[in-house]
Amino acid sequence: VQLVESGGGLVQPGGSLRLSCAASGFTFSMYAMSWYRQAPGNEREWVASILSTGDSSYYANSVKGRFTISRDNAKNTVYLQMNSLKPEDTAVYYCKVDYRTRTYWGLGTQVTVSS
């Protein structure tokens, strides 16, 4: 299993970014996917999840209404569209999958929200 995040960067408050996570090594279309984030000095926290078909998605209260998780099962990729970014969204963002009783993480992509 391999998860590779991309799309992070430096953005001003109020700006937008779209993160991608390319997955391989498992049947992507059969598994729920999640995004997490970890800010310096903080524990890793859950951000959003999407079910295997993409029909249902779930969000942390802190990002609800600003972030949108989606997936393209033909491309084995999950996305996180982040709008109205705030400085407190600054973190390393990770995608995660639970596959055959194990949890797999990507290496993460840095998002910095600053003026």
DSSP file (Angstrom, degrees, kcal/mol; ACC not computed):
  #  RESIDUE AA STRUCTURE BP1 BP2  ACC     N-H-->O    O-->H-N    N-H-->O    O-->H-N    TCO  KAPPA ALPHA  PHI   PSI    X-CA   Y-CA   Z-CA
    1    1 A V              0   0    0      0, 0.0     2,-0.4     0, 0.0    24,-0.2   0.000 360.0 360.0 360.0 132.4    0.0    0.0    0.0
    2    2 A Q  E     -A   24   0A   0     22,-2.6    22,-1.8   102,-0.1     2,-0.4  -0.998 360.0-173.7-136.7 133.8    1.3    3.4   -0.9
    3    3 A L  E     -A   23   0A   0     -2,-0.4   104,-0.6   102,-0.3     2,-0.5  -0.995   5.0-172.8-126.0 127.0   -0.3    6.8   -0.4
    4    4 A V  E     -A   22   0A   0     18,-2.1    18,-2.6    -2,-0.4     2,-0.2  -0.949   6.9-159.7-128.0 111.9    1.3    9.9   -1.8
    5    5 A E  E     +A   21   0A   0     -2,-0.5     2,-0.3    16,-0.2    16,-0.2  -0.561  17.8 162.8 -87.3 151.8   -0.1   13.4   -0.9
    6    6 A S  E     +A   20   0A   0     14,-2.2    14,-2.6    -2,-0.2   103,-0.1  -0.964  37.9  70.8-155.4 168.6    0.5   16.5   -3.0
    7    7 A G        +     0   0    0     -2,-0.3    11,-0.3     1,-0.3    14,-0.0   0.364  60.9 133.3 103.7  -4.3   -0.8   20.0   -3.5
    8    8 A G        +     0   0    0     12,-0.1     2,-0.3     9,-0.1    -1,-0.3  -0.151  21.2 122.3 -71.4 173.3    0.3   21.7   -0.3
    9    9 A G  E     -d  111   0B   0    101,-0.8   103,-2.8   100,-0.1     2,-0.5  -0.986  60.3 -48.7 164.4-167.7    1.9   25.1   -0.1
   10   10 A L  E     +d  112   0B   0     -2,-0.3     2,-0.3   101,-0.2   103,-0.2  -0.855  54.2 168.7 -99.7 129.2    1.8   28.6    1.2
   11   11 A V  E     -d  113   0B   0    101,-2.7   103,-2.2    -2,-0.5     3,-0.1  -0.982  32.7-113.6-140.6 150.1   -1.5   30.4    0.9
   12   12 A Q    >   -     0   0    0     -2,-0.3     3,-2.3   101,-0.2    73,-0.2  -0.450  50.4 -81.3 -78.3 155.2   -2.9   33.7    2.3
   13   13 A P  T 3  S+     0   0    0      0, 0.0    73,-0.2     0, 0.0    -1,-0.1  -0.305 121.2  28.1 -54.0 138.1   -5.8   33.6    4.8
   14   14 A G  T 3  S+     0   0    0     71,-3.3    70,-0.6     1,-0.3    72,-0.1   0.292 100.3 118.4  89.0  -8.9   -9.1   33.3    2.9
   15   15 A G    <   -     0   0    0     -3,-2.3    70,-2.3    70,-0.2     2,-0.3  -0.079  55.7-124.1 -82.3-175.4   -7.4   31.4    0.1
   16   16 A S        +     0   0    0     67,-0.2     2,-0.3    68,-0.2    67,-0.2  -0.932  20.8 178.6-133.0 153.1   -7.9   28.0   -1.3
   17   17 A L  E     - B   0  82A   0     65,-2.1    65,-3.3    -2,-0.3     2,-0.5  -0.979  17.4-145.9-145.2 152.3   -5.8   24.8   -2.0
   18   18 A R  E     - B   0  81A   0     -2,-0.3     2,-0.3   -11,-0.3    63,-0.2  -0.976  15.9-159.5-121.6 119.0   -6.7   21.4   -3.3
   19   19 A L  E     - B   0  80A   0     61,-2.6    61,-2.2    -2,-0.5     2,-0.3  -0.683   4.8-160.2 -92.4 148.4   -4.8   18.4   -1.9
   20   20 A S  E     -AB   6  79A   0    -14,-2.6   -14,-2.2    -2,-0.3     2,-0.4  -0.938   8.5-164.2-125.2 150.8   -4.5   15.1   -3.7
   21   21 A C  E     -AB   5  78A   0     57,-1.9    57,-2.0    -2,-0.3     2,-0.5  -0.930   9.5-157.4-135.7 111.3   -3.7   11.7   -2.4
   22   22 A A  E     -AB   4  77A   0    -18,-2.6   -18,-2.1    -2,-0.4     2,-0.3  -0.783  15.2-160.6 -91.2 126.5   -2.7    9.0   -5.0
   23   23 A A  E     +A    3   0A   0     53,-3.0     2,-0.3    -2,-0.5   -20,-0.2  -0.791  16.4 163.2-111.5 149.0   -3.2    5.5   -3.8
   24   24 A S  E     +A    2   0A   0    -22,-1.8   -22,-2.6    -2,-0.3     3,-0.1  -0.980  47.7  54.6-154.8 161.2   -1.8    2.2   -4.9
   25   25 A G  S    S+     0   0    0     -2,-0.3     2,-0.3   -24,-0.2   -22,-0.1   0.450 100.3  54.2  93.8   0.9   -1.4   -1.4   -3.8
   26   26 A F  S    S-     0   0    0    -24,-0.1     2,-1.6     5,-0.0    -1,-0.2  -0.961  99.9 -82.6-155.0 168.0   -5.0   -2.1   -2.9
   27   27 A T    >   -     0   0    0     -2,-0.3     3,-2.1     1,-0.2     4,-0.3  -0.608  45.2-168.5 -80.1  92.3   -8.4   -2.0   -4.5
   28   28 A F  G >  S+     0   0    0     -2,-1.6     3,-1.8     1,-0.3    -1,-0.2   0.832  77.0  62.0 -53.3 -42.1   -9.0    1.7   -3.9
   29   29 A S  G 3  S+     0   0    0      1,-0.3    -1,-0.3    44,-0.2    44,-0.1   0.565  99.6  57.2 -67.7  -7.0  -12.7    1.7   -4.9
   30   30 A M  G <  S+     0   0    0     -3,-2.1     2,-0.4     2,-0.1    -1,-0.3   0.468  97.8  70.7-100.6  -2.4  -13.5   -0.7   -2.0
   31   31 A Y  S <  S-     0   0    0     -3,-1.8     2,-0.1    -4,-0.3    68,-0.1  -0.923  74.4-122.1-127.2 140.3  -12.2    1.4    0.9
   32   32 A A        -     0   0    0     -2,-0.4    66,-0.5    66,-0.2     2,-0.3  -0.416  31.4-151.9 -66.0 150.5  -13.1    4.5    2.8
   33   33 A M  E     -E   50   0B   0     17,-2.2    17,-2.6    64,-0.1     2,-0.3  -0.925  10.2-166.1-127.4 152.4  -10.4    7.2    2.8
   34   34 A S  E     -EF  49  96B   0     62,-2.0    62,-2.3    -2,-0.3     2,-0.4  -0.958  14.3-142.8-138.2 154.7   -9.6    9.9    5.3
   35   35 A W  E     +EF  48  95B   0     13,-2.9    12,-2.8    -2,-0.3    13,-1.6  -0.955  22.3 176.5-113.4 139.5   -7.6   13.1    5.7
   36   36 A Y  E     -EF  46  94B   0     58,-3.0    58,-2.6    -2,-0.4     2,-0.3  -0.844  10.1-155.9-128.5 168.0   -5.9   14.0    8.9
   37   37 A R  E     -EF  45  93B   0      8,-2.5     8,-3.4    -2,-0.3     2,-0.4  -0.991   5.5-160.8-145.8 155.7   -3.7   16.9    9.9
   38   38 A Q  E     - F   0  92B   0     54,-2.1    54,-2.4    -2,-0.3     6,-0.2  -0.949   6.5-162.5-141.5 118.1   -1.0   17.6   12.5
   39   39 A A    >   -     0   0    0      4,-0.4     3,-2.4    -2,-0.4    52,-0.1  -0.620  45.9 -76.5 -92.0 156.7    0.1   21.0   13.5
   40   40 A P  T 3  S+     0   0    0      0, 0.0    -1,-0.1     0, 0.0     3,-0.1  -0.282 119.2   8.5 -55.4 130.5    3.4   21.6   15.4
   41   41 A G  T 3  S+     0   0    0      1,-0.3     2,-0.3    -3,-0.1    -3,-0.0   0.422 112.7 101.1  80.6  -1.9    3.1   20.6   19.0
   42   42 A N  S <  S-     0   0    0     -3,-2.4    -1,-0.3     1,-0.1     2,-0.1  -0.747  75.2-106.6-113.4 160.8   -0.3   19.1   18.5
   43   43 A E        -     0   0    0     -2,-0.3    -4,-0.4     1,-0.1     2,-0.2  -0.450  48.4 -89.1 -76.4 157.9   -1.6   15.5   18.1
   44   44 A R        -     0   0    0     -6,-0.2     2,-0.4    -2,-0.1    -6,-0.2  -0.499  51.3-161.1 -67.0 134.9   -2.7   14.3   14.7
   45   45 A E  E     -E   37   0B   0     -8,-3.4    -8,-2.5    -2,-0.2     2,-0.2  -0.925  19.5-109.5-126.2 148.0   -6.4   15.1   14.2
   46   46 A W  E     +E   36   0B   0     -2,-0.4   -10,-0.3   -10,-0.2     3,-0.1  -0.476  32.8 172.8 -72.1 140.2   -9.1   13.8   11.9
   47   47 A V  E     -     0   0B   0    -12,-2.8    13,-2.6     1,-0.4     2,-0.3   0.756  57.1 -22.3-112.8 -52.0  -10.3   16.2    9.2
   48   48 A A  E     -EG  35  59B   0    -13,-1.6   -13,-2.9    11,-0.2    -1,-0.4  -0.991  47.9-158.5-162.5 155.8  -12.6   14.3    6.9
   49   49 A S  E     -EG  34  58B   0      9,-2.1     9,-2.4    -2,-0.3     2,-0.4  -0.973   3.0-162.8-139.4 154.7  -13.6   10.9    5.6
   50   50 A I  E     -EG  33  57B   0    -17,-2.6   -17,-2.2    -2,-0.3     7,-0.2  -1.000  22.7-120.8-138.7 137.8  -15.4    9.6    2.5
   51   51 A L    >   -     0   0    0      5,-2.5     3,-1.1    -2,-0.4   -20,-0.1  -0.214  37.8 -96.0 -74.3 169.5  -16.9    6.2    1.9
   52   52 A S  T 3  S+     0   0    0      1,-0.3   -21,-0.2   -22,-0.2    -1,-0.1   0.835 123.4  43.0 -58.9 -38.3  -15.8    3.9   -0.8
   53   53 A T  T 3  S-     0   0    0    -23,-0.1    -1,-0.3     1,-0.0    20,-0.1   0.638 106.9-122.4 -83.2 -12.6  -18.5    4.9   -3.3
   54   54 A G  S <  S+     0   0    0     -3,-1.1    -2,-0.1     2,-0.2    17,-0.1   0.475  79.8 119.3  84.8   1.6  -18.1    8.6   -2.6
   55   55 A D  S    S+     0   0    0      1,-0.1     2,-0.4    -5,-0.0    -3,-0.1   0.787  72.7  36.6 -72.9 -27.0  -21.8    8.8   -1.6
   56   56 A S        +     0   0    0      2,-0.0    -5,-2.5    -5,-0.0     2,-0.3  -0.971  63.3 178.0-131.6 143.1  -21.2    9.9    1.9
   57   57 A S  E     -G   50   0B   0     -2,-0.4     2,-0.3    -7,-0.2    -7,-0.2  -0.964   9.7-156.8-141.2 157.4  -18.6   12.1    3.5
   58   58 A Y  E     -G   49   0B   0     -9,-2.4    -9,-2.1    -2,-0.3     2,-0.3  -0.971   7.7-163.3-139.9 147.5  -18.0   13.4    7.0
   59   59 A Y  E     -G   48   0B   0     -2,-0.3   -11,-0.2   -11,-0.2     2,-0.2  -0.957  24.9-112.4-136.7 148.4  -16.1   16.4    8.5
   60   60 A A    >>  -     0   0    0    -13,-2.6     3,-1.6    -2,-0.3     4,-1.3  -0.497  38.1-116.7 -68.2 148.8  -14.7   17.7   11.7
   61   61 A N  T 34 S+     0   0    0      1,-0.3     3,-0.2     2,-0.2    -1,-0.1   0.837 112.2  64.4 -58.5 -32.4  -16.6   20.6   13.0
   62   62 A S  T 34 S+     0   0    0      1,-0.2    -1,-0.3     3,-0.0   -15,-0.1   0.706 115.0  28.0 -67.5 -19.3  -13.5   22.9   12.5
   63   63 A V  T X> S+     0   0    0     -3,-1.6     3,-2.4   -16,-0.2     4,-2.2   0.477  85.4 127.9-119.2  -6.4  -13.6   22.4    8.7
   64   64 A K  T 3< S+     0   0    0     -4,-1.3     4,-0.1     1,-0.3   -16,-0.0  -0.283  80.3  16.5 -59.2 132.3  -17.3   21.8    8.0
   65   65 A G  T 34 S+     0   0    0      2,-0.5    -1,-0.3     1,-0.1     3,-0.1   0.267 125.8  58.5  88.5 -11.6  -18.6   24.2    5.3
   66   66 A R  T <4 S+     0   0    0     -3,-2.4    17,-2.0     1,-0.2     2,-0.3   0.686  98.5  53.3-116.1 -34.5  -15.0   25.1    4.2
   67   67 A F  E  <  -C   82   0A   0     -4,-2.2    -2,-0.5    15,-0.2     2,-0.4  -0.791  59.9-165.3-107.4 147.9  -13.5   21.8    3.2
   68   68 A T  E     -C   81   0A   0     13,-2.5    13,-3.0    -2,-0.3     2,-0.4  -0.985   5.5-156.4-133.8 124.4  -14.8   19.2    0.7
   69   69 A I  E     +C   80   0A   0     -2,-0.4     2,-0.3    11,-0.2    11,-0.2  -0.801  24.0 160.1 -95.9 140.3  -13.5   15.6    0.4
   70   70 A S  E     -C   79   0A   0      9,-1.6     9,-3.1    -2,-0.4     2,-0.3  -0.934  20.1-150.7-149.1 170.7  -14.0   13.8   -2.9
   71   71 A R  E     -C   78   0A   0     -2,-0.3     2,-0.5     7,-0.3     7,-0.2  -0.992  12.9-152.1-147.5 153.8  -12.6   10.8   -4.7
   72   72 A D  E >>> -C   77   0A   0      5,-2.9     5,-1.7    -2,-0.3     3,-1.0  -0.913  10.5-171.4-124.6 101.4  -12.1    9.6   -8.2
   73   73 A N  T 345S+     0   0    0     -2,-0.5   -44,-0.2     1,-0.3     3,-0.2   0.745  85.2  60.3 -69.3 -21.8  -12.1    5.8   -8.2
   74   74 A A  T 345S+     0   0    0      1,-0.2    -1,-0.3     3,-0.1   -46,-0.0   0.772 114.2  36.3 -72.7 -24.9  -11.0    5.6  -11.8
   75   75 A K  T <45S-     0   0    0     -3,-1.0    -2,-0.2     2,-0.2    -1,-0.2   0.364 104.5-126.4-107.2   2.9   -7.8    7.5  -10.9
   76   76 A N  T  <5 +     0   0    0     -4,-0.6   -53,-3.0     1,-0.2     2,-0.4   0.907  67.7 130.8  52.3  45.0   -7.3    5.9   -7.4
   77   77 A T  E   < -BC  22  72A   0     -5,-1.7    -5,-2.9   -55,-0.2     2,-0.4  -0.984  45.6-160.8-135.4 138.8   -7.2    9.4   -5.9
   78   78 A V  E     -BC  21  71A   0    -57,-2.0   -57,-1.9    -2,-0.4     2,-0.3  -0.933  17.3-158.5-115.6 144.5   -8.8   11.2   -3.0
   79   79 A Y  E     -BC  20  70A   0     -9,-3.1    -9,-1.6    -2,-0.4     2,-0.4  -0.806  15.4-157.9-121.5 157.7   -9.0   15.0   -2.9
   80   80 A L  E     -BC  19  69A   0    -61,-2.2   -61,-2.6    -2,-0.3     2,-0.6  -0.878  10.8-161.7-135.6 105.6   -9.4   17.7   -0.2
   81   81 A Q  E     -BC  18  68A   0    -13,-3.0   -13,-2.5    -2,-0.4     2,-0.6  -0.772  11.3-166.1 -85.2 122.8  -10.6   21.0   -1.5
   82   82 A M  E     +BC  17  67A   0    -65,-3.3   -65,-2.1    -2,-0.6     2,-0.3  -0.948  10.9 173.5-118.8 116.9   -9.9   23.6    1.2
   83   83 A N        +     0   0    0    -17,-2.0   -67,-0.2    -2,-0.6   -68,-0.2  -0.746  59.5  24.1-116.4 165.1  -11.5   27.0    0.9
   84   84 A S  S    S-     0   0    0    -70,-0.6    -1,-0.2    -2,-0.3   -68,-0.2   0.899  84.8-159.8  48.7  48.4  -11.6   30.0    3.3
   85   85 A L        -     0   0    0    -70,-2.3   -71,-3.3    -3,-0.2   -70,-0.2  -0.263   8.2-159.5 -65.6 145.1   -8.3   28.9    4.8
   86   86 A K    >   -     0   0    0    -73,-0.2     3,-2.3    -3,-0.1     4,-0.3  -0.828  32.3-109.4-119.9 157.8   -7.4   30.2    8.2
   87   87 A P  G >  S+     0   0    0      0, 0.0     3,-1.8     0, 0.0    26,-0.4   0.852 117.8  63.1 -55.4 -33.0   -4.0   30.4    9.9
   88   88 A E  G 3  S+     0   0    0      1,-0.3   -49,-0.0   -49,-0.0    -3,-0.0   0.553  88.7  69.7 -72.6  -5.1   -5.1   27.7   12.3
   89   89 A D  G <  S+     0   0    0     -3,-2.3    -1,-0.3    24,-0.1     2,-0.2   0.514  70.4 121.2 -83.6  -5.9   -5.4   25.3    9.3
   90   90 A T    <   +     0   0    0     -3,-1.8     2,-0.3    -4,-0.3    22,-0.2  -0.412  41.0 106.1 -61.3 125.0   -1.6   25.3    9.1
   91   91 A A  E    S- H   0 111B   0     20,-2.0    20,-2.8    -2,-0.2     2,-0.5  -0.968  76.0 -81.1-178.5 169.9   -0.5   21.7    9.4
   92   92 A V  E     -FH  38 110B   0    -54,-2.4   -54,-2.1    -2,-0.3     2,-0.5  -0.875  48.0-145.5 -88.9 128.7    0.9   18.7    7.7
   93   93 A Y  E     -FH  37 109B   0     16,-2.9    16,-1.9    -2,-0.5     2,-0.3  -0.841  18.0-173.8-103.9 132.0   -2.0   17.0    6.0
   94   94 A Y  E     -F   36   0B   0    -58,-2.6   -58,-3.0    -2,-0.5     2,-0.3  -0.915  16.7-142.6-122.3 145.3   -2.0   13.2    5.7
   95   95 A C  E     -F   35   0B   0     -2,-0.3    11,-1.6   -60,-0.2     2,-0.3  -0.819  23.3-166.8-102.7 156.1   -4.3   10.7    3.9
   96   96 A K  E     -FI  34 105B   0    -62,-2.3   -62,-2.0    -2,-0.3     2,-0.4  -0.989  14.4-172.8-143.9 144.3   -5.1    7.4    5.6
   97   97 A V  E     - I   0 104B   0      7,-2.0     7,-2.9    -2,-0.3     2,-0.7  -0.999  18.6-143.6-136.6 140.6   -6.6    4.1    4.7
   98   98 A D  E     + I   0 103B   0    -66,-0.5     2,-0.5    -2,-0.4     5,-0.2  -0.918  32.4 172.6 -98.9 113.5   -7.5    1.1    6.9
   99   99 A Y  E >   - I   0 102B   0      3,-2.8     3,-1.7    -2,-0.7    -2,-0.1  -0.980  59.9 -19.1-132.5 120.5   -6.7   -2.0    4.9
  100  100 A R  T 3  S-     0   0    0     -2,-0.5    -1,-0.1     1,-0.3     3,-0.1   0.913 127.1 -47.7  49.0  54.7   -6.8   -5.5    6.1
  101  101 A T  T 3  S+     0   0    0      1,-0.2     2,-0.3    -3,-0.1    -1,-0.3   0.425 121.1 100.5  70.3   3.1   -6.6   -4.6    9.8
  102  102 A R  E <   -I   99   0B   0     -3,-1.7    -3,-2.8     2,-0.0     2,-0.5  -0.867  65.3-135.4-116.6 154.6   -3.7   -2.2    9.3
  103  103 A T  E     -I   98   0B   0     -2,-0.3     2,-0.4    -5,-0.2    -5,-0.2  -0.917  19.7-164.2-107.3 130.4   -3.6    1.5    9.0
  104  104 A Y  E     -I   97   0B   0     -7,-2.9    -7,-2.0    -2,-0.5     2,-0.3  -0.928   4.7-170.9-117.5 139.6   -1.6    3.1    6.3
  105  105 A W  E     -I   96   0B   0     -2,-0.4  -102,-0.3    -9,-0.2    -9,-0.2  -0.916  17.5-131.3-124.1 149.9   -0.5    6.8    6.1
  106  106 A G        -     0   0    0    -11,-1.6  -102,-0.2    -2,-0.3     3,-0.1  -0.311  36.0-103.3 -82.1-179.0    1.2    8.9    3.4
  107  107 A L        -     0   0    0   -104,-0.6  -103,-0.1     1,-0.2   -13,-0.1   0.614  63.1-125.5 -83.6 -13.0    4.2   11.1    4.2
  108  108 A G        -     0   0    0    -13,-0.1     2,-0.4   -16,-0.1   -14,-0.2   0.019   8.9-112.7  93.9 161.4    2.0   14.2    4.2
  109  109 A T  E     - H   0  93B   0    -16,-1.9   -16,-2.9  -103,-0.1     2,-0.3  -0.999  28.9-120.7-136.3 134.8    2.0   17.6    2.5
  110  110 A Q  E     - H   0  92B   0     -2,-0.4  -101,-0.8   -18,-0.2     2,-0.5  -0.572  23.5-171.0 -81.6 131.0    2.6   20.9    4.3
  111  111 A V  E     -dH   9  91B   0    -20,-2.8   -20,-2.0    -2,-0.3     2,-0.5  -0.990   4.1-175.6-118.7 123.9   -0.1   23.5    4.2
  112  112 A T  E     -d   10   0B   0   -103,-2.8  -101,-2.7    -2,-0.5     2,-0.7  -0.981   8.0-166.6-123.5 122.7    0.9   27.0    5.6
  113  113 A V  E     +d   11   0B   0     -2,-0.5     2,-0.3   -26,-0.4  -101,-0.2  -0.923  34.7 130.2-110.6 110.1   -1.7   29.7    5.9
  114  114 A S              0   0    0   -103,-2.2    -2,-0.1    -2,-0.7   -28,-0.0  -0.993 360.0 360.0-159.6 148.6   -0.1   33.1    6.5
  115  115 A S              0   0    0     -2,-0.3  -103,-0.1  -103,-0.2    -1,-0.1   0.417 360.0 360.0 -93.7 360.0    0.0   36.6    5.2
